[in-house]
C-alpha cells in the first residue's frame, strides 16, 4: 500500500535520504545531485501512477496507454525510470547510466525539460574516483528507492524541495547566497510587494526560485492563480534547480532565463526590457566587477542616473529593477546592504536622484545575523513607481522608516524573523504611522536637510535611557562587603601557610 506522507514526515524522510549519502562533497555542490535525484524520483513515481491509472481504464491495450502517456504533462520513455536505474545499481558505470537516463528524459520532453539535468553523475573531479563515486550514488539511490512519492500532493513535494534547499543552504555557509534566501526574509519581501491578480512578477537574481514562488502564493491567497512568474539566474546549476522547483510546484509556464542580468538581460520583448508589475530580489551584496565598464554603452540605458562603482554592484541591480518595473505603477522590493542607504560619491548621487523622483517609499532595517552569507544587518528598500508624476500616488511625498533590527528570534546558528516579527513589520508598513523607537514617516524636506542620507537611525530615535547609577548606595554596599573580603583574605593566607606557600 502506498504511503501518504504529511509535510513534516516527507521533509524529514527526504532529508535523511539525501543527507545520509553525502561523503566529502561540499554541501553547495552535493545539493545539485541530491535534488536532481529527488526530481527524477518524483517524475518516475508520478509516471508510474499515471500508468496504473491508464491501465485500469484501458486494460492491456499498451498502445493506447502509451499514446495517452505521451500526451501527459511529461513523458518517460522506456528504460528511463528510477526503477530501471535501481536495477543497474551494481554496475560499475552507474553514474554513466544515470546520465543516459536523464538525457533520454530531456529528449522526450524538450519543450519543458531540455537541459534541466545539468549535473554530471559520472564526474571524477566533483564526485571522486570510481569507488568513492559509486558508493555515494548507490547510497543515494537506495535511500530514495524506499520513498514512494506517487501519492504525495504536488504542494507537499514542492514544499519539501524548498525545505531541502533551505537545509542545504544552512550547511553551505557563505555559498548559500548563490541559491537561497532565508524563507522568513523572502516571505516578508513577497508580502511587501503586494502582488495582485494578473500581475507579471519578476526576480532578476532568482536563485532557486523560492522568492518568486512565495510572491505567487500572495496572489493565490486572494483566491486567484492568474499571475505570471519570470526570473533570470547567472549560475547554471542554480538556474536548473529553479526550473525543477517551478515544475514541482506546478508552475510549468514560468519563464526562467539563464544569464548575467546586468550584462546580458534575457527578459526582453521587441528589443526592449520587459516591464513587470512587481520586481523582487535578493541580489548579491556589493558585487565586484559587475560590468561597470559596459554600463555607459548599455543598449537599454538602465544606468542613466549614474554608473555605480566598479566593485559595488548594489545600485546596478537597483537601477535594473527600476527600469524593468512598469512606469507609473510598478513596485520594486529589494534586499540591500546598509551601505546603500548612506554611501556617498556616485551612489549618493543615484540615491538623491531616486528621492527627487519621489519613488523611494519605505526603508526597513532588519536584524544582523539573518543570512548565512553575512553577519551584517541588511535593509529592504520598497521603491514605488506609482509615486511618479502621473501615478496614483504622485502626491505621497514622504518616506517611511522602520527600524526592525531588534525584531528577531534568537537561534544558535543564526537569527530568524518569527511570524510575529514579520506581521509587525508588515502591519507598520501598511498603516504608515509613527511608532516610538520603531517607525517614522519622514518628509522629503527633512531627508534633503540630511544630504539625502537614508541611514535609519537618523530618523528613528532608538536611544534607550540607562537606569541612573546610585553612587551613594554602591559605596555603601562596597563598605558592607569590606569585612567579608578581609575575612576571606585571612582565611586564604592560612590555607597557603598550611600548604607551605608563602
Secondary structure, DSSP 8 states (H G I E B T S, - for coil): ------HHHHHHHHHHHHHHT--SS-HHHHHHHHHHHHHHHHHHHHHHHHHHHHHHHHTT-HHHHHHHHHTSS----TT-SHHHHHHTTT-TTHHHHHHHHHHHHHHHTHHHHTT---S-TT-HHHH-SHHHHHHHHHHHHHHHHT---TTS-HHHHHHHHHHHHHHHHHHHGGGGGGT---HHHHHHHHHHHT--TT-EEEETT-TTSHHHHHHHHHHHTTT----EEEEEESSHHHHHHHHHHHHHTT-TT-EEEES-TTTS---EETTEE--BSEEEE---TT-SS-SHHHHTT-TT-TTTT----TT--HHHHHHHHHHHB-TTT-EEEEEEETHHHH--HHHHHHHHHHHHTT-EEEEEE--TT--SS--S-EEEEEEEGGGSTTSTTTT--EEEEEE-TT--B--SSS-B--HHHHHHHHHHHHH---BTTTEEEEEHHHHHHTTT---GGGTS----------HHHHHHHHHHHHHHHHHHHHHHHHHHHHTT--
